[in-house]
């Protein structure tokens, strides 16, 4: 599948929209003491990054489920999935893509013409 410049622009706009929502979630629900637009996507969520802890991780999962309508698997609390702000954005985008794919009707079978000699 070829990606066109228009496809890329739509993806970037969509990613920026989700990033803005995740940043606001971090500030409003988890009380991160920063302005939303100053939170870099590569900022670690835990430790020296935003300083979140395990209680915050649980609240983040609940907030993502409420805010984006997604249902995270039990292993989503692992640091692998929730390592940075950008990883949260990736998670939401992947969920939205999966939802969109699941709601698309299956492609109709294509007929094949057989030539007669």
C-alpha positions in Angstrom: 0.0 0.0 0.0 1.4 3.4 -1.0 1.2 6.3 1.4 0.3 9.6 -0.2 1.2 13.0 1.1 -2.5 13.5 2.0 -2.5 10.2 3.9 0.6 11.4 5.8 -1.0 14.8 6.6 -4.2 13.0 7.9 -2.1 10.7 10.1 -0.1 13.6 11.5 -3.2 15.6 12.3 -4.8 12.6 13.9 -1.7 11.9 16.0 -1.5 15.5 17.1 -5.2 15.4 18.2 -4.6 12.3 20.2 -1.4 13.7 21.7 -3.3 16.8 22.8 -6.0 14.7 24.5 -3.4 12.5 26.2 -1.5 15.6 27.5 -4.8 17.1 28.9 -5.6 13.8 30.5 -2.2 13.8 32.2 -2.7 17.3 33.5 -6.4 17.2 34.4 -6.8 13.6 35.7 -3.3 12.8 37.0 -2.4 16.4 38.1 0.9 16.5 36.3 2.2 20.0 37.2 3.0 21.2 33.6 1.2 23.0 30.8 -0.1 20.4 28.4 1.7 21.7 25.4 5.1 21.5 27.2 4.9 17.8 27.6 7.1 16.2 25.0 6.0 12.9 23.5 9.3 11.3 24.4 8.9 12.2 28.1 9.0 9.1 30.3 5.9 8.7 32.4 7.7 7.3 35.4 10.8 8.1 37.3 12.6 11.2 36.3 10.1 12.0 33.5 6.7 13.0 34.8 7.3 11.2 38.1 4.2 9.0 38.0 3.9 6.0 40.3 2.0 2.7 40.3 -1.2 4.4 41.7 -1.0 6.9 38.9 -0.6 4.0 36.4 -3.9 2.5 37.5 -5.6 5.9 37.3 -4.0 6.4 33.8 -5.5 3.1 32.6 -8.9 4.1 33.9 -8.6 7.5 32.3 -7.6 6.1 29.0 -10.5 3.7 29.1 -13.0 6.4 30.0 -11.5 9.1 27.7 -11.0 7.0 24.6 -13.4 4.1 25.1 -10.7 1.6 24.9 -10.3 -1.6 26.9 -6.7 -2.3 27.9 -5.6 -5.9 28.4 -4.3 -6.7 31.9 -0.7 -6.6 30.9 -1.1 -3.0 29.7 0.1 -1.8 33.1 3.6 -3.0 32.2 6.2 -0.3 31.6 6.6 -1.7 28.0 3.3 -0.3 27.0 3.2 2.8 29.2 6.8 3.9 28.9 6.4 7.4 27.4 3.6 9.9 26.4 4.2 8.9 22.8 3.7 5.2 23.6 0.3 6.1 25.1 -0.5 7.9 21.8 0.6 4.8 19.8 -1.7 2.7 22.0 -4.7 4.9 21.4 -4.1 5.1 17.7 -3.7 1.3 17.4 -6.9 0.8 19.3 -8.8 3.3 17.1 -7.3 1.6 14.0 -8.5 -1.9 15.2 -11.9 -0.5 16.0 -12.2 1.0 12.5 -11.0 -2.2 10.8 -13.5 -4.3 12.9 -16.4 -2.0 11.8 -15.6 -2.1 8.1 -17.7 -4.6 6.2 -15.8 -7.5 4.8 -14.8 -7.1 1.2 -17.1 -8.8 -1.3 -15.7 -11.8 -3.0 -14.5 -10.9 -6.5 -15.7 -12.9 -9.4 -13.3 -14.5 -11.7 -14.1 -14.9 -15.3 -13.1 -18.1 -17.0 -12.3 -17.8 -20.7 -13.8 -20.4 -23.1 -11.8 -21.8 -26.0 
